[in-house]
Amino acid sequence: MEQKKALKIVEKQLTKKRYDHTVRVMETALDLAAHYELDTKKVELAAIFHDYAKYRNPEEMKRWIIEEKLPQDLLDYHPELWHGPVGSKMIEREIGIGDPEIQSAIYWHTTGKRNMSLFEQVIFIADYIEPGRDFPGVDEVREVVYKDIDQACWTAARNTIQFLMSKNQPIYPDTFQLYNEKLGRNMNGR
Ligand SMILES: Nc1ncnc2c1ncn2[C@@H]1O[C@H](COP(=O)(O)OP(=O)(O)O)[C@@H](O)[C@H]1O
């Protein structure tokens, strides 16, 4: 699908602010995809559709989680975490995008997980570092991402965990698994 057509579809699903975020995620993801020699057309589509389900009603998302047999433990966490997994299914049923690599990158873009593919990491990090983001620690991730995307993912996971803990918020465990995996690989020389 052409970039223009894909952007038109998501524009209808999003607020203006979220649409502008999506365009910046797309541009960031395309730079990373070129650098890491990924299929830029596929990365482009994953970035454009990553927040496709973001503004669906939580009741509707809940039905998708049940009917699509997504992990039911998602329902114990904030609906903010539902739009990735639900979006990965919606783009197949509503738009006809059934590419497993694109769907998986959308599924995991908010929490991350262990054993992420390079493709999944690019979408996860592009969402985290796009130029509109200004949370504490984001520059550290921007500085390292073209040299060491594993370290970038570790730092993003650490920052998110620290932020959520400082607010006494529940934390979906896959982010801890990402943090532990990358810590083991990169920082203890294991
Ligand atoms: N493991 C997690 N557990 C709970 N909340 C999380 C976790 N990871 C991220 N979040 C929160 O989910 C929210 C949405 O994430 P965000 O990266 O803004 O997604 P997007 O912008 O693509 O919709 C943020 O408030 C973030 O702190």
Ligand as a Chemical Component Dictionary entry (heavy atoms), coordinates in Angstrom:
data_LIG
# 
_chem_comp.id                   LIG 
_chem_comp.type                 NON-POLYMER 
_chem_comp.pdbx_formal_charge   0 
_chem_comp.three_letter_code    LIG 
# 
loop_
_chem_comp_atom.comp_id 
_chem_comp_atom.atom_id 
_chem_comp_atom.alt_atom_id 
_chem_comp_atom.type_symbol 
_chem_comp_atom.charge 
_chem_comp_atom.model_Cartn_x 
_chem_comp_atom.model_Cartn_y 
_chem_comp_atom.model_Cartn_z 
_chem_comp_atom.pdbx_ordinal 
LIG N1  N1  N 0 5.049 -2.278 30.630 1  
LIG C1  C1  C 0 4.162 -1.288 30.761 2  
LIG N2  N2  N 0 3.227 -1.370 31.728 3  
LIG C2  C2  C 0 2.329 -0.389 31.893 4  
LIG N3  N3  N 0 2.287 0.725  31.138 5  
LIG C3  C3  C 0 3.202 0.862  30.155 6  
LIG C4  C4  C 0 4.192 -0.129 29.917 7  
LIG N4  N4  N 0 4.967 0.276  28.871 8  
LIG C5  C5  C 0 4.493 1.476  28.489 9  
LIG N5  N5  N 0 3.448 1.842  29.256 10 
LIG C6  C6  C 0 2.662 3.079  29.185 11 
LIG O1  O1  O 0 1.742 3.005  28.131 12 
LIG C7  C7  C 0 1.428 4.315  27.694 13 
LIG C8  C8  C 0 1.363 4.384  26.189 14 
LIG O2  O2  O 0 2.627 4.180  25.636 15 
LIG P1  P1  P 0 3.134 4.982  24.409 16 
LIG O3  O3  O 0 4.534 4.602  24.143 17 
LIG O4  O4  O 0 2.813 6.411  24.632 18 
LIG O5  O5  O 0 2.282 4.411  23.194 19 
LIG P2  P2  P 0 1.783 5.171  21.892 20 
LIG O6  O6  O 0 2.291 6.573  21.916 21 
LIG O7  O7  O 0 2.308 4.468  20.742 22 
LIG O8  O8  O 0 0.319 5.046  21.978 23 
LIG C9  C9  C 0 2.449 5.256  28.327 24 
LIG O9  O9  O 0 1.815 5.970  29.369 25 
LIG C10 C10 C 0 3.504 4.305  28.884 26 
LIG O10 O10 O 0 4.111 4.799  30.044 27 
# 
loop_
_chem_comp_bond.comp_id 
_chem_comp_bond.atom_id_1 
_chem_comp_bond.atom_id_2 
_chem_comp_bond.value_order 
_chem_comp_bond.pdbx_ordinal 
LIG N1  C1  SING 1  
LIG C1  N2  SING 2  
LIG C1  C4  DOUB 3  
LIG N2  C2  DOUB 4  
LIG C2  N3  SING 5  
LIG N3  C3  DOUB 6  
LIG C3  C4  SING 7  
LIG C3  N5  SING 8  
LIG C4  N4  SING 9  
LIG N4  C5  DOUB 10 
LIG C5  N5  SING 11 
LIG N5  C6  SING 12 
LIG C6  O1  SING 13 
LIG C6  C10 SING 14 
LIG O1  C7  SING 15 
LIG C7  C8  SING 16 
LIG C7  C9  SING 17 
LIG C8  O2  SING 18 
LIG O2  P1  SING 19 
LIG P1  O3  DOUB 20 
LIG P1  O4  SING 21 
LIG P1  O5  SING 22 
LIG O5  P2  SING 23 
LIG P2  O6  DOUB 24 
LIG P2  O7  SING 25 
LIG P2  O8  SING 26 
LIG C9  O9  SING 27 
LIG C9  C10 SING 28 
LIG C10 O10 SING 29 
# 
